[in-house]
Amino acid sequence: MKQRSILRLGATVLVLAGSAQLALAMPDGLPPVQHSGAISYLSGGVGSDRSAAIKDEMRNYPLVLEFAGKTDVGNDYLADIPVQVSDAHGNVLLDANSRGPFMLISLPNGRYTVTATYKGKQAHREVNVTAGSHAHEVFIWPM
């Protein structure tokens, strides 16, 4: 009986230790990093906690995209926006949907065209990514 209690206690400690390691490995509120070839990105920011976590992470990415719709009373964040990033030669490097109003993208230095679409309306931005700088593009569509 005593030995069984010690085994249960040991198993509980192992489970709790594993949970603590997992919690430390994933920052609160951040979505998982996604990959498209050599490009890594994360997208999200729905809800105030997640939005704050993404805003904290922005400094670690050379390109930040933000999506909103203009209303009579201000702007509303948008999600599920199709995004394409092409290099200077027109090669599509990233073709993904945003999972929230923010998309943070790691790209090597260079000139890129970003195309975002909302309700069939495309918007294009030319961005230049250079070492030590951060490009931040805001896409706002009429609602």
MARKOLVO-40501 format. One line per field, with one value per residue: x, y, z of N, C-alpha, C in turn. Coordinates in pm, 1 decimal. Example, Ala and Ser with C-alpha at 12.3 -4.5 7.8 and 13.67 -1.06 7.14 Angstrom:
// residues 2
n_c1: 1319.0,1285.0
n_c2: -569.0,-225.0
n_c3: 780.0,708.0
ca_c1: 1230.0,1367.0
ca_c2: -450.0,-106.0
ca_c3: 780.0,714.0
c_c1: 1320.0,1290.0
c_c2: -330.0,3.0
c_c3: 780.0,787.0
***
This chain:
// residues 143
n_c1: 81.8,187.0,401.5,267.9,150.8,378.4,471.5,260.0,285.8,540.2,487.2,303.3,464.6,643.5,467.8,380.5,625.7,691.3,478.9,537.6,777.8,685.4,515.7,701.6,840.2,671.0,579.4,332.1,25.8,127.5,97.7,178.8,490.8,495.0,591.0,701.4,859.1,1176.6,1095.1,983.2,702.7,458.3,120.0,-163.6,-327.7,-581.7,-792.8,-718.0,-497.9,-352.2,-302.3,-136.8,82.9,175.5,243.2,457.4,639.3,697.4,935.9,1125.2,1103.3,1160.8,960.8,639.3,297.3,-23.7,-374.9,-683.9,-1024.1,-1198.7,-1442.5,-1743.3,-1702.0,-1434.8,-1151.8,-1163.5,-1004.9,-896.9,-914.1,-807.5,-702.5,-593.8,-254.9,22.9,368.9,613.2,930.0,1179.4,1192.1,947.1,886.3,685.3,715.1,581.2,262.6,-15.2,-279.2,-378.4,-404.4,-508.8,-515.1,-249.6,59.7,371.1,679.1,970.5,1221.3,1489.5,1728.3,1614.4,1405.9,1055.6,724.9,416.5,103.6,-223.3,-554.2,-893.0,-1225.3,-1223.9,-1085.8,-776.9,-472.9,-158.8,179.4,504.3,792.1,1095.7,1336.4,1585.1,1895.7,1876.8,1653.6,1296.1,1019.3,690.8,378.0,54.7,-261.3,-564.0,-900.2,-1206.8,-1517.0
n_c2: -118.0,128.3,145.3,166.4,420.5,579.0,531.7,646.9,914.8,969.4,941.2,1149.7,1372.5,1357.6,1404.2,1665.6,1802.8,1769.9,1913.1,2170.0,2222.2,2226.9,2448.1,2651.2,2645.3,2747.6,3068.5,3264.2,3314.3,3333.1,3229.4,2917.6,2895.9,2900.8,2744.4,2803.7,2673.8,2813.4,3024.0,3156.5,3219.9,3379.7,3407.6,3575.7,3703.6,3753.3,3870.9,4036.3,3949.7,3780.1,3955.9,4142.2,3975.5,3914.4,4170.6,4222.5,4044.1,4140.6,4287.4,4099.0,4017.0,4084.7,4174.4,4297.9,4257.1,4405.9,4387.5,4542.4,4660.6,4942.6,5117.4,5306.7,5398.7,5366.1,5146.0,4794.4,4498.7,4243.2,3898.3,3587.1,3656.5,3626.2,3607.1,3689.4,3675.7,3791.8,3766.8,3992.6,3899.2,3801.3,3552.0,3352.0,3342.3,3305.0,3192.7,3222.1,3217.3,3467.3,3419.8,3589.9,3941.9,4012.6,3943.5,3811.7,3799.0,3624.3,3712.3,3705.1,3972.3,4202.7,4303.7,4303.8,4210.6,4245.2,4102.6,4133.6,4019.0,4107.8,4027.8,3992.9,4217.7,4327.4,4438.5,4590.3,4605.2,4737.0,4630.0,4677.8,4487.0,4508.5,4453.4,4491.7,4656.1,4713.1,4642.7,4759.8,4709.0,4828.3,4720.7,4842.6,4806.6,4929.8,4871.7
n_c3: 0.0,90.4,-85.5,-330.6,-306.0,-303.7,-564.7,-713.4,-633.2,-738.3,-1013.8,-1049.2,-993.4,-1210.8,-1429.3,-1370.6,-1382.8,-1653.9,-1770.9,-1681.0,-1816.7,-2082.9,-2072.6,-2027.8,-2267.2,-2463.3,-2530.9,-2363.7,-2527.3,-2788.9,-3126.5,-3297.9,-3476.4,-3825.4,-4138.5,-4469.7,-4711.5,-4699.3,-4552.5,-4248.0,-4038.0,-3827.6,-3730.3,-3607.3,-3319.7,-3230.2,-2985.6,-2674.6,-2509.5,-2680.7,-2888.8,-2759.7,-2702.0,-2959.9,-3048.5,-2878.1,-2983.5,-3234.0,-3277.6,-3333.6,-3593.6,-3937.5,-4111.4,-4069.6,-4095.5,-4095.3,-4059.8,-4129.1,-4120.9,-4232.8,-4059.4,-3984.9,-3728.7,-3672.8,-3695.3,-3752.2,-3656.4,-3886.2,-3988.2,-4142.8,-4395.0,-4721.6,-4813.8,-5012.7,-5071.0,-5277.8,-5442.9,-5588.4,-5847.6,-5903.5,-5804.8,-5601.6,-5262.0,-5027.5,-4956.6,-4795.7,-4544.8,-4317.7,-3967.9,-3798.7,-3713.4,-3743.3,-3908.1,-3888.6,-4042.7,-4133.3,-4341.0,-4579.2,-4645.5,-4891.2,-5172.6,-5185.6,-5294.7,-5149.3,-5139.7,-5039.9,-4975.1,-4942.3,-4932.7,-5212.7,-5298.2,-5385.9,-5237.0,-5274.1,-5170.4,-5184.3,-5033.7,-4854.2,-4716.9,-4484.3,-4309.8,-3961.3,-3965.4,-3955.2,-4140.6,-4155.6,-4255.2,-4307.2,-4389.6,-4491.6,-4549.4,-4693.4,-4526.6
ca_c1: 0.0,276.8,479.7,178.1,137.7,505.6,472.1,165.7,347.8,647.7,425.6,245.1,575.4,691.5,369.2,386.0,752.4,678.0,387.6,609.1,872.0,607.7,468.2,815.2,886.2,580.3,538.7,187.3,-46.6,183.9,63.1,298.9,561.1,465.4,699.5,671.7,995.1,1275.5,1033.8,905.4,611.3,350.6,5.3,-267.8,-350.7,-722.6,-804.4,-620.6,-375.5,-277.3,-257.5,-22.3,195.9,228.4,307.3,586.4,725.2,721.6,1074.8,1209.1,1073.5,1190.0,841.0,514.7,178.2,-139.1,-494.9,-799.3,-1132.2,-1243.0,-1586.0,-1784.4,-1655.4,-1292.5,-1102.8,-1178.1,-905.8,-945.3,-840.5,-831.1,-667.0,-493.4,-133.4,131.7,492.0,693.8,1060.2,1195.6,1177.8,809.4,869.6,606.0,787.8,485.2,121.1,-78.6,-387.5,-352.3,-490.5,-548.8,-485.2,-105.7,143.3,512.1,745.7,1116.8,1267.6,1625.2,1732.8,1573.0,1286.2,944.6,589.8,319.0,-33.7,-322.6,-686.6,-1009.5,-1350.3,-1192.0,-1009.6,-634.4,-388.1,-18.2,280.8,645.2,865.8,1239.0,1384.5,1729.5,1945.8,1860.8,1533.4,1169.3,915.2,558.3,278.8,-83.2,-359.9,-697.3,-1001.6,-1339.1,-1607.1
ca_c2: 0.0,242.4,147.9,213.8,565.2,639.7,526.5,748.5,1044.3,983.6,962.7,1283.8,1467.5,1354.4,1470.4,1809.7,1854.5,1776.3,2023.5,2295.3,2242.0,2263.7,2584.8,2741.0,2642.3,2822.8,3193.9,3281.8,3389.6,3331.4,3113.9,2844.9,2942.2,2823.2,2748.7,2789.0,2666.2,2869.6,3138.1,3126.4,3328.4,3348.6,3492.8,3566.8,3828.7,3772.1,3882.2,4132.2,3882.8,3733.2,4075.0,4195.3,3883.1,3932.9,4302.7,4205.6,3961.6,4209.8,4333.3,3986.5,3983.9,4198.6,4222.7,4286.7,4297.2,4427.6,4388.9,4603.5,4711.6,5075.5,5130.0,5444.0,5435.5,5335.3,5027.9,4663.5,4402.0,4137.5,3771.1,3503.0,3735.6,3561.9,3687.6,3636.6,3753.8,3755.8,3832.7,4091.4,3830.8,3754.5,3418.8,3353.3,3279.2,3275.0,3196.8,3174.5,3298.0,3514.7,3360.6,3702.2,4070.6,4034.3,3838.9,3842.8,3714.8,3628.3,3710.9,3759.1,4106.5,4210.1,4379.6,4210.5,4259.3,4179.4,4115.6,4087.1,4025.1,4103.6,4030.3,4005.3,4340.1,4310.0,4553.2,4555.5,4690.3,4707.7,4643.1,4655.3,4428.6,4525.2,4413.9,4588.9,4738.5,4641.0,4697.5,4739.1,4750.8,4819.9,4709.2,4880.2,4801.4,4978.5,4761.3
ca_c3: 0.0,100.1,-208.4,-436.2,-285.6,-347.5,-710.9,-762.0,-608.6,-836.8,-1145.3,-1047.3,-1003.1,-1349.0,-1515.4,-1342.7,-1434.8,-1799.2,-1801.6,-1656.3,-1926.8,-2200.4,-2052.0,-2045.4,-2406.0,-2547.7,-2469.2,-2352.6,-2627.3,-2923.8,-3210.0,-3340.1,-3596.6,-3945.0,-4237.0,-4611.2,-4764.9,-4607.1,-4484.8,-4127.7,-4004.3,-3735.2,-3756.1,-3506.8,-3249.4,-3196.2,-2840.0,-2622.0,-2463.5,-2797.4,-2960.0,-2684.9,-2719.6,-3096.1,-3053.4,-2811.1,-3069.2,-3361.8,-3290.7,-3375.0,-3732.7,-4025.7,-4179.8,-3994.4,-4169.2,-4007.8,-4143.3,-4063.8,-4203.8,-4189.0,-4035.3,-3953.3,-3594.7,-3656.3,-3767.0,-3689.5,-3702.3,-3974.3,-3989.9,-4260.1,-4512.7,-4806.7,-4829.0,-5095.5,-5071.6,-5394.9,-5448.4,-5695.6,-5976.4,-5915.4,-5746.5,-5478.6,-5152.1,-4922.2,-4995.5,-4672.2,-4489.4,-4181.9,-3864.7,-3714.9,-3775.6,-3756.7,-3965.5,-3871.0,-4142.0,-4143.1,-4480.2,-4595.7,-4702.7,-5030.9,-5208.8,-5199.1,-5317.6,-5062.7,-5188.0,-4942.7,-5035.9,-4853.7,-5009.8,-5354.6,-5326.7,-5359.3,-5206.0,-5295.6,-5107.6,-5210.5,-4908.5,-4859.9,-4591.2,-4468.7,-4177.8,-3854.1,-3977.1,-3952.1,-4225.8,-4096.7,-4352.5,-4260.1,-4496.1,-4442.8,-4654.0,-4652.1,-4492.4
c_c1: 86.8,357.9,396.0,161.1,263.4,514.0,378.9,223.9,458.1,592.8,366.7,353.6,628.7,596.4,374.1,514.4,748.2,588.0,457.2,707.8,799.2,559.9,581.4,859.4,798.7,537.7,386.1,132.1,9.1,137.7,191.3,360.4,529.4,583.7,643.4,806.5,1092.0,1219.8,959.1,819.3,518.2,240.9,-99.9,-293.3,-496.6,-735.3,-692.0,-490.9,-288.9,-224.1,-134.2,101.0,258.9,300.2,443.6,687.0,766.2,867.3,1168.7,1188.3,1096.8,1067.3,717.8,401.6,62.3,-261.5,-613.1,-902.0,-1180.7,-1394.3,-1617.9,-1729.6,-1507.9,-1253.3,-1127.9,-1070.0,-971.9,-856.9,-876.5,-810.7,-563.5,-375.7,-35.3,249.8,576.6,825.9,1066.3,1180.7,1037.1,784.9,792.8,680.2,694.4,345.4,44.2,-195.7,-349.2,-450.6,-540.1,-508.3,-336.4,-39.0,287.4,591.5,896.5,1156.7,1413.0,1617.9,1691.7,1449.0,1175.1,815.2,497.0,180.7,-125.7,-460.9,-795.2,-1134.2,-1323.7,-1112.0,-864.8,-568.3,-243.9,70.4,417.9,719.1,1012.8,1284.3,1536.2,1769.0,1924.8,1738.1,1409.4,1070.6,779.9,457.1,138.9,-175.5,-496.5,-792.3,-1131.0,-1430.3,-1745.9
c_c2: 125.2,257.7,201.5,366.2,637.4,639.3,631.3,888.4,1070.6,1012.4,1103.0,1389.8,1472.7,1425.8,1621.1,1872.4,1867.2,1889.8,2157.1,2323.8,2285.1,2407.2,2684.9,2749.0,2726.9,2951.3,3207.5,3363.3,3386.6,3208.4,3040.7,2906.8,2845.6,2835.5,2730.0,2791.6,2717.1,2986.0,3089.6,3247.5,3283.8,3449.9,3468.9,3702.8,3856.4,3768.0,3968.3,4067.0,3839.0,3850.1,4134.5,4107.2,3900.5,4067.2,4299.4,4133.7,4033.9,4248.4,4224.4,3946.2,4105.5,4253.7,4194.0,4337.6,4306.7,4447.7,4445.5,4645.6,4842.7,5078.5,5276.3,5491.5,5405.7,5215.8,4902.5,4572.7,4294.4,4014.3,3697.3,3580.3,3656.6,3657.2,3614.3,3732.3,3701.0,3830.4,3927.7,4030.7,3776.6,3615.2,3428.6,3273.4,3235.8,3292.9,3136.1,3264.8,3341.7,3449.5,3467.0,3830.5,4099.4,3914.3,3888.0,3744.8,3735.9,3611.0,3755.7,3900.6,4102.3,4295.0,4280.3,4283.9,4176.5,4208.5,4054.8,4110.7,4016.8,4123.1,4059.9,4128.9,4320.9,4443.4,4505.8,4655.6,4641.6,4730.2,4611.2,4607.5,4442.0,4487.9,4527.3,4678.0,4649.6,4713.5,4661.6,4796.7,4726.8,4820.1,4741.5,4883.3,4865.5,4860.4,4790.6
c_c3: 0.0,-28.4,-325.0,-427.1,-332.2,-499.3,-770.9,-746.7,-711.2,-975.7,-1154.8,-1062.9,-1146.0,-1443.8,-1495.5,-1396.1,-1586.8,-1842.7,-1783.8,-1768.4,-2053.0,-2188.3,-2071.2,-2190.3,-2497.2,-2477.6,-2470.0,-2467.9,-2768.1,-3000.6,-3249.7,-3465.2,-3710.2,-4041.3,-4377.2,-4681.8,-4660.2,-4526.6,-4360.5,-4094.0,-3892.7,-3758.2,-3649.5,-3447.2,-3220.4,-3044.2,-2784.9,-2574.2,-2580.7,-2879.0,-2891.5,-2702.0,-2857.0,-3105.6,-2984.8,-2900.8,-3197.8,-3383.6,-3340.0,-3521.2,-3822.3,-4100.1,-4095.0,-4082.4,-4071.5,-4097.5,-4066.4,-4167.7,-4147.0,-4177.6,-4006.1,-3819.1,-3570.5,-3740.4,-3684.0,-3744.9,-3787.6,-3962.0,-4117.9,-4390.0,-4593.7,-4832.6,-4919.2,-5084.7,-5187.2,-5390.8,-5568.2,-5834.7,-5998.1,-5862.8,-5615.2,-5371.2,-5039.9,-4977.6,-4879.3,-4635.7,-4348.9,-4086.4,-3768.1,-3783.6,-3794.8,-3822.7,-3957.0,-3956.4,-4136.7,-4288.5,-4483.6,-4654.1,-4848.8,-5047.9,-5240.7,-5233.5,-5229.8,-5120.0,-5083.3,-5003.0,-4930.2,-4939.8,-5158.0,-5392.3,-5285.4,-5327.4,-5216.5,-5222.3,-5152.7,-5079.6,-4931.3,-4722.5,-4588.3,-4326.5,-4077.6,-3865.2,-3974.9,-4042.9,-4163.2,-4195.3,-4296.9,-4381.8,-4436.9,-4561.4,-4602.2,-4625.9,-4544.6
***
